[in-house]
Amino acid sequence: MLSRCEITKTEVLIYTVPTDAPESDGTFAWDSTTMVLVRLWVGDVWGIGYTYADAAAGAMTHALLDKLVRGRDAFDHAAVLQEMHRQIRNSGEVGVSAMAIAAIDNALWDLRARLLDVPLVSLLGSVREGIPVYGSGGFTSYDDAQLIEQCSGWAAQGFGMVKMKVGTHPADDPRRAKVARNAIGDRVKLFVDANGAYTVTQAIELAHRFAEQGVRWFEEPVSSDNLEGLCAVRSRAPLGMDIAAGEYGYTAWYFARMLQASAVSVLQADATRCGGISGFLDASALCWAANMPLSSHCGPSMHLHVCCAVPRAIHMEFFHDHVRIERMFFDGFCEPANGVMVPDRTRAGMGLELKEKDAARYLV
């Protein structure tokens, strides 16, 4: 039996990685991605967790680690989590605060599994061997050649689903969807993501235009905070087209409100934002109660084990930016085969080892 497992050392590392080309979606443009990474030690055993957030999240992460985590028993995880949530009350429970908690929570899950010398999916309780992924990118900043190259590449690798960004130029989006459809062929499902760029009227009209290209997934057609608008789009979307949202959810009550409003047909959650894997499990429980499918947003390595351990998960996002970073930064990154990502059950925890020399050039 394990004795007290005191967390003896903590570390926060902040990395900023430039994109490989200009990127934009319907409401935002960016040229880099920042990861805030946490490592926790119990003796010689360490666990790793991270969030994709602004570098400002690093300061909050440091403060929480110094005040509430270092010196605690790693198996007092639930108590530490509750104390962190109380600590951020006056700082705001969402945004940077929630992402700081997420990085720490993810590291605690990884650490506990490594202390027990089991893969995280086994600690959580395995439901499935692997989880389908969809290729995600198709940025609105891409020209047709870039869009075709990326989408056709995923199709050639055996991906059954591909997602593109829309919303920057609504009038051109049906044409771009047709370009993507021609690139991937008829057998691959086509998803679109507007990041809340459209009005309700635009979204309803475009849903029917997208359906002409067999689009099966319309993500954030309007702002995810506009629950009435999401309901209106969902009620008038073509049959067979899912309306999805939830990636900006930081709390269980955010997800509960979205489900109670019947705003989506698939809920999304992001373990790098919603308080970590613990928050993702909250979203999963709500989906179980509501008989609602669940899909993870971005950060595939951080979601792989938990998505293989929750019953309502249907697929994960294989997001271009985060895949680039995770391949560069981690030994143990699990490449999909025929569109399915499978945890490496021969490795403890999430199975990720930081390639410190490769990552060092991006340290902030």
Backbone torsions as a table, in degrees:
resi	resn	phi	psi	omega
1	MET	NA	139.6	179.2
2	LEU	-69.9	135.9	171.6
3	SER	-82.3	-172.1	179.6
4	ARG	-54.9	130.2	-176.7
5	CYS	-108.4	77.2	-175.9
6	GLU	-72.9	131.0	175.4
7	ILE	-76.1	109.8	-170.9
8	THR	-95.4	-19.4	-176.3
9	LYS	-149.6	143.1	176.1
10	THR	-133.5	155.6	-178.7
11	GLU	-148.8	141.1	173.1
12	VAL	-123.7	127.2	177.3
13	LEU	-123.4	135.5	-178.8
14	ILE	-118.2	124.9	-178.7
15	TYR	-122.6	140.8	171.6
16	THR	-125.0	121.9	-174.2
17	VAL	-115.2	121.1	176.7
18	PRO	-63.4	148.1	173.6
19	THR	-70.0	162.9	178.9
20	ASP	-87.2	-3.4	176.0
21	ALA	-166.8	160.7	175.6
22	PRO	-57.8	139.1	-176.5
23	GLU	-132.6	143.6	176.4
24	SER	-156.3	157.3	171.0
25	ASP	-123.4	-159.9	-174.8
26	GLY	-69.1	-17.4	-175.4
27	THR	-135.1	3.2	-172.5
28	PHE	-157.1	152.4	174.4
29	ALA	-132.0	147.3	-177.6
30	TRP	-151.6	159.0	178.5
31	ASP	-129.5	8.3	177.1
32	SER	-159.6	163.3	177.4
33	THR	-131.1	134.9	-178.7
34	THR	-109.9	132.5	174.9
35	MET	-113.2	130.9	171.0
36	VAL	-106.1	114.3	-172.5
37	LEU	-112.1	137.7	-179.0
38	VAL	-118.7	137.2	167.4
39	ARG	-125.3	139.4	179.5
40	LEU	-125.4	139.1	-179.3
41	TRP	-118.2	138.7	161.5
42	VAL	-118.7	101.9	-172.1
43	GLY	61.1	-124.0	-179.5
44	ASP	-91.9	-2.8	-179.0
45	VAL	-94.5	132.8	-179.1
46	TRP	-130.7	155.0	175.6
47	GLY	-125.1	155.2	-174.8
48	ILE	-127.5	142.4	174.6
49	GLY	-151.6	160.9	-179.8
50	TYR	-157.8	165.9	171.8
51	THR	-135.3	152.6	169.1
52	TYR	-97.1	110.2	-170.7
53	ALA	-155.9	173.8	171.2
54	ASP	-65.8	151.2	179.4
55	ALA	-57.7	-22.9	178.6
56	ALA	-59.5	-25.2	178.0
57	ALA	-63.9	-22.9	179.3
58	GLY	-62.1	-39.7	-179.5
59	ALA	-64.4	-43.3	177.6
60	MET	-64.8	-39.3	178.8
61	THR	-61.2	-46.8	175.9
62	HIS	-55.0	-48.2	-175.9
63	ALA	-62.3	-43.1	180.0
64	LEU	-66.6	-40.9	178.5
65	LEU	-62.9	-45.4	-177.5
66	ASP	-65.3	-40.0	-172.4
67	LYS	-86.5	-35.0	-166.9
68	LEU	-124.3	-17.1	-170.8
69	VAL	-107.9	-50.7	-177.8
70	ARG	-60.8	131.8	-179.0
71	GLY	93.3	-9.8	179.8
72	ARG	-87.0	159.7	173.8
73	ASP	-75.4	130.1	-178.3
74	ALA	-59.8	-25.6	-179.3
75	PHE	-88.5	3.3	167.4
76	ASP	-89.8	29.8	-173.8
77	HIS	-51.5	-50.0	-175.9
78	ALA	-63.1	-40.3	179.1
79	ALA	-66.0	-42.7	177.9
80	VAL	-61.4	-42.1	179.9
81	LEU	-60.4	-45.3	178.9
82	GLN	-63.1	-39.2	179.1
83	GLU	-66.3	-37.4	177.6
84	MET	-64.5	-41.5	178.6
85	HIS	-63.8	-37.7	176.8
86	ARG	-67.2	-37.6	-176.0
87	GLN	-63.4	-32.1	-174.9
88	ILE	-89.4	6.2	-175.5
89	ARG	-50.0	-50.1	-175.5
90	ASN	-83.1	-7.0	177.2
91	SER	-95.0	-12.7	-175.1
92	GLY	101.9	130.0	-172.5
93	GLU	-85.3	-2.5	-178.5
94	VAL	-118.1	-176.3	176.2
95	GLY	64.3	-133.4	-175.4
96	VAL	-54.3	-41.4	-178.4
97	SER	-61.9	-47.3	-178.7
98	ALA	-65.8	-35.5	-179.7
99	MET	-72.3	-33.6	173.6
100	ALA	-62.5	-46.0	177.0
101	ILE	-60.9	-39.4	-179.2
102	ALA	-59.4	-46.4	-179.1
103	ALA	-60.8	-41.4	-180.0
104	ILE	-69.7	-45.2	179.8
105	ASP	-59.5	-43.9	179.2
106	ASN	-61.8	-40.5	177.8
107	ALA	-66.1	-36.5	177.7
108	LEU	-64.6	-41.0	177.1
109	TRP	-62.5	-45.2	-180.0
110	ASP	-63.3	-44.1	-179.2
111	LEU	-61.6	-46.6	-179.0
112	ARG	-60.8	-41.2	178.3
113	ALA	-65.9	-38.8	179.1
114	ARG	-68.4	-36.8	177.0
115	LEU	-62.8	-33.4	178.0
116	LEU	-88.0	-6.1	179.8
117	ASP	58.5	45.6	176.7
118	VAL	-132.4	153.5	172.1
119	PRO	-65.3	148.6	-176.5
120	LEU	-58.6	-36.8	-179.2
121	VAL	-60.3	-31.8	178.1
122	SER	-73.7	-38.9	176.4
123	LEU	-63.1	-41.1	179.7
124	LEU	-71.1	-32.9	-177.2
125	GLY	106.8	97.0	-172.0
126	SER	-66.5	137.0	174.4
127	VAL	-108.9	-35.0	-175.1
128	ARG	-146.2	158.9	-177.6
129	GLU	-75.3	-35.8	-177.7
130	GLY	-153.3	173.1	-175.5
131	ILE	-135.9	132.8	177.1
132	PRO	-63.4	149.7	176.2
133	VAL	-124.5	154.2	172.4
134	TYR	-117.7	136.1	176.3
135	GLY	-65.7	133.0	-173.1
136	SER	-132.6	123.4	179.1
137	GLY	177.9	-111.8	177.0
138	GLY	53.7	44.7	-171.6
139	PHE	-62.7	151.3	-178.1
140	THR	-68.1	-15.1	175.4
141	SER	-79.9	-12.3	-179.9
142	TYR	-74.9	141.3	168.7
143	ASP	-81.0	177.4	-175.5
144	ASP	-60.4	-38.5	-177.9
145	ALA	-63.9	-42.4	177.9
146	GLN	-65.5	-42.2	179.3
147	LEU	-60.6	-45.5	-179.5
148	ILE	-64.3	-45.1	-178.0
149	GLU	-61.0	-45.9	-177.3
150	GLN	-68.3	-49.7	-176.3
151	CYS	-65.9	-43.4	179.6
152	SER	-67.0	-30.7	177.2
153	GLY	-62.8	-43.8	177.3
154	TRP	-64.9	-42.1	179.1
155	ALA	-60.9	-40.9	-179.8
156	ALA	-65.7	-27.6	178.6
157	GLN	-81.5	-1.0	177.3
158	GLY	95.1	10.0	176.8
159	PHE	-66.9	136.6	178.6
160	GLY	-91.4	-5.6	-176.1
161	MET	-145.8	141.6	179.4
162	VAL	-138.9	136.9	-179.9
163	LYS	-121.0	139.5	177.5
164	MET	-124.2	155.5	176.5
165	LYS	-85.9	145.3	176.3
166	VAL	-138.9	171.6	171.3
167	GLY	114.2	-21.1	179.8
168	THR	-69.6	-43.2	177.8
169	HIS	-128.7	82.9	-173.1
170	PRO	-52.6	-38.0	-177.4
171	ALA	-64.4	-25.5	-178.1
172	ASP	-94.5	-7.4	-173.7
173	ASP	-65.0	-39.9	176.2
174	PRO	-59.8	-38.3	178.6
175	ARG	-65.9	-43.8	179.4
176	ARG	-63.2	-37.4	177.1
177	ALA	-62.5	-36.8	177.7
178	LYS	-67.1	-39.2	176.4
179	VAL	-59.1	-45.5	179.6
180	ALA	-65.0	-42.0	179.2
181	ARG	-60.2	-43.5	178.8
182	ASN	-64.5	-31.0	-179.3
183	ALA	-73.0	-33.9	-173.5
184	ILE	-99.4	-13.5	-179.1
185	GLY	82.5	-177.8	-173.0
186	ASP	-83.4	-20.0	-172.8
187	ARG	-84.5	-19.1	-177.2
188	VAL	-93.3	133.2	178.7
189	LYS	-73.5	139.6	179.6
190	LEU	-109.0	126.9	177.5
191	PHE	-112.6	150.9	172.7
192	VAL	-129.1	149.9	-177.3
193	ASP	-135.4	115.6	-177.5
194	ALA	-94.3	-8.3	-178.4
195	ASN	49.7	37.1	175.4
196	GLY	74.6	21.3	-172.4
197	ALA	-79.7	-23.7	-171.5
198	TYR	-92.6	157.9	164.5
199	THR	-79.0	167.4	179.4
200	VAL	-59.5	-44.6	-179.1
201	THR	-63.0	-45.9	177.5
202	GLN	-59.0	-45.2	-175.3
203	ALA	-62.6	-41.8	179.8
204	ILE	-65.0	-44.9	179.2
205	GLU	-62.3	-46.3	-176.2
206	LEU	-71.0	-28.7	175.8
207	ALA	-56.0	-41.8	179.9
208	HIS	-73.6	-31.7	175.0
209	ARG	-68.9	-41.7	178.7
210	PHE	-64.7	-34.1	-179.6
211	ALA	-60.3	-25.9	177.8
212	GLU	-63.0	-23.6	177.8
213	GLN	-101.7	13.5	177.1
214	GLY	72.9	25.2	178.3
215	VAL	-65.6	128.8	-175.4
216	ARG	-110.3	-3.9	-172.5
217	TRP	-147.0	121.8	179.7
218	PHE	-121.8	105.1	-174.0
219	GLU	-95.7	133.5	-179.9
220	GLU	41.3	59.6	176.5
221	PRO	-59.6	-34.8	171.5
222	VAL	-129.1	173.2	-178.7
223	SER	-52.3	138.1	179.3
224	SER	-68.3	-12.9	174.5
225	ASP	-83.4	-12.6	-180.0
226	ASN	-93.4	77.9	-175.1
227	LEU	-65.6	-37.4	176.8
228	GLU	-63.5	-41.3	178.7
229	GLY	-64.5	-42.3	176.4
230	LEU	-60.5	-42.1	177.8
231	CYS	-60.3	-41.9	-179.2
232	ALA	-63.8	-42.5	179.0
233	VAL	-66.7	-44.6	-178.7
234	ARG	-60.6	-40.1	-176.1
235	SER	-70.7	-21.0	-176.2
236	ARG	-117.1	8.0	176.9
237	ALA	-74.9	155.8	178.4
238	PRO	-61.1	150.9	175.9
239	LEU	-59.4	138.6	179.0
240	GLY	90.3	-3.4	179.1
241	MET	-103.7	116.6	176.6
242	ASP	-76.1	143.1	170.6
243	ILE	-108.2	121.1	-172.3
244	ALA	-123.9	147.2	174.3
245	ALA	-168.6	170.6	177.2
246	GLY	131.4	-6.2	-176.1
247	GLU	-63.1	-23.1	179.5
248	TYR	-95.2	14.7	177.4
249	GLY	-78.2	129.9	178.9
250	TYR	-110.5	-16.7	-173.3
251	THR	-134.6	158.7	177.9
252	ALA	-62.5	-35.5	-177.6
253	TRP	-72.3	-25.2	171.6
254	TYR	-61.8	-49.8	-180.0
255	PHE	-64.1	-38.6	179.9
256	ALA	-62.2	-42.9	178.9
257	ARG	-63.1	-40.3	-179.4
258	MET	-64.5	-41.1	179.3
259	LEU	-71.0	-40.9	-179.8
260	GLN	-63.9	-28.7	-179.9
261	ALA	-83.7	-2.9	-175.9
262	SER	53.3	40.1	-174.2
263	ALA	-81.2	-21.4	-175.2
264	VAL	-136.0	160.4	171.3
265	SER	-104.9	-12.4	169.9
266	VAL	-138.4	129.7	176.7
267	LEU	-91.8	138.2	172.4
268	GLN	-107.3	147.3	173.7
269	ALA	-143.9	152.8	-175.6
270	ASP	-129.6	112.3	-177.3
271	ALA	-69.1	-10.3	173.8
272	THR	-90.0	-1.5	179.9
273	ARG	-123.7	-40.4	-166.7
274	CYS	-89.5	36.9	-180.0
275	GLY	83.7	19.4	174.3
276	GLY	88.0	-167.1	178.7
277	ILE	-59.4	-34.2	177.4
278	SER	-60.7	-43.0	177.5
279	GLY	-68.0	-34.5	176.9
280	PHE	-64.5	-37.8	176.5
281	LEU	-64.9	-35.0	174.1
282	ASP	-60.8	-46.2	178.9
283	ALA	-61.5	-38.9	179.0
284	SER	-63.4	-41.5	179.4
285	ALA	-64.1	-39.1	177.1
286	LEU	-64.7	-39.6	177.8
287	CYS	-65.8	-38.0	177.0
288	TRP	-60.9	-45.1	-178.4
289	ALA	-66.9	-32.3	-177.0
290	ALA	-94.6	0.6	-176.1
291	ASN	54.3	46.7	-173.8
292	MET	-115.4	132.9	173.9
293	PRO	-65.4	152.6	-177.7
294	LEU	-128.7	137.4	176.3
295	SER	-132.3	142.4	179.8
296	SER	-87.7	149.7	-179.9
297	HIS	-106.0	122.2	171.3
298	CYS	56.9	-170.8	175.6
299	GLY	43.2	61.5	-171.6
300	PRO	-59.7	-37.2	-178.5
301	SER	-65.8	-31.5	-179.0
302	MET	-77.8	-15.8	-177.5
303	HIS	-107.3	-12.8	-169.6
304	LEU	-57.7	-51.1	-175.3
305	HIS	-68.9	-41.8	-177.5
306	VAL	-70.7	-33.7	178.8
307	CYS	-71.8	-19.9	173.7
308	CYS	-87.7	1.8	-176.2
309	ALA	-122.4	2.2	178.7
310	VAL	-119.4	137.6	-169.3
311	PRO	-70.8	-28.7	-173.3
312	ARG	-91.3	-2.3	-180.0
313	ALA	-67.4	134.7	-179.5
314	ILE	-114.1	-30.4	176.3
315	HIS	-168.5	172.4	179.7
316	MET	-125.7	154.6	175.8
317	GLU	-85.8	128.6	177.3
318	PHE	-105.5	77.8	-167.8
319	PHE	-80.4	130.1	-171.9
320	HIS	-51.1	-51.6	-176.5
321	ASP	-60.7	-48.4	-174.7
322	HIS	-72.0	-33.0	175.3
323	VAL	-62.8	-43.3	177.2
324	ARG	-56.5	-47.3	-176.8
325	ILE	-67.9	-46.0	-176.2
326	GLU	-67.7	-33.8	173.4
327	ARG	-64.2	-41.3	-179.5
328	MET	-69.6	-37.8	-168.2
329	PHE	-91.1	-23.9	-167.8
330	PHE	-126.5	125.1	157.5
331	ASP	-70.4	140.5	-178.6
332	GLY	98.3	2.0	174.1
333	PHE	-62.3	130.0	-174.9
334	CYS	-95.0	108.4	178.8
335	GLU	-73.4	137.0	176.4
336	PRO	-68.7	149.8	173.1
337	ALA	-122.7	121.3	-177.2
338	ASN	53.2	40.3	174.9
339	GLY	78.3	13.6	179.6
340	VAL	-126.0	132.6	178.8
341	MET	-103.8	132.1	-173.5
342	VAL	-126.4	128.7	177.6
343	PRO	-64.1	147.0	173.7
344	ASP	-85.5	101.8	-175.2
345	ARG	-80.5	2.2	174.2
346	THR	-86.9	-7.6	-179.2
347	ARG	-110.1	142.5	177.7
348	ALA	-76.3	156.9	179.7
349	GLY	62.5	-141.9	176.3
350	MET	-81.8	-4.4	175.7
351	GLY	76.7	15.2	-176.2
352	LEU	-99.9	132.9	174.6
353	GLU	-120.4	123.5	-178.0
354	LEU	-68.5	125.5	174.3
355	LYS	-86.2	86.0	-168.2
356	GLU	-60.8	-40.1	-178.9
357	LYS	-67.0	-39.8	179.8
358	ASP	-69.5	-35.5	-178.6
359	ALA	-79.3	-24.4	-170.1
360	ALA	-58.0	-31.6	-176.7
361	ARG	-67.0	-17.1	-178.6
362	TYR	-102.4	4.3	-179.9
363	LEU	-62.4	137.9	175.4
364	VAL	-86.5	NA	NA
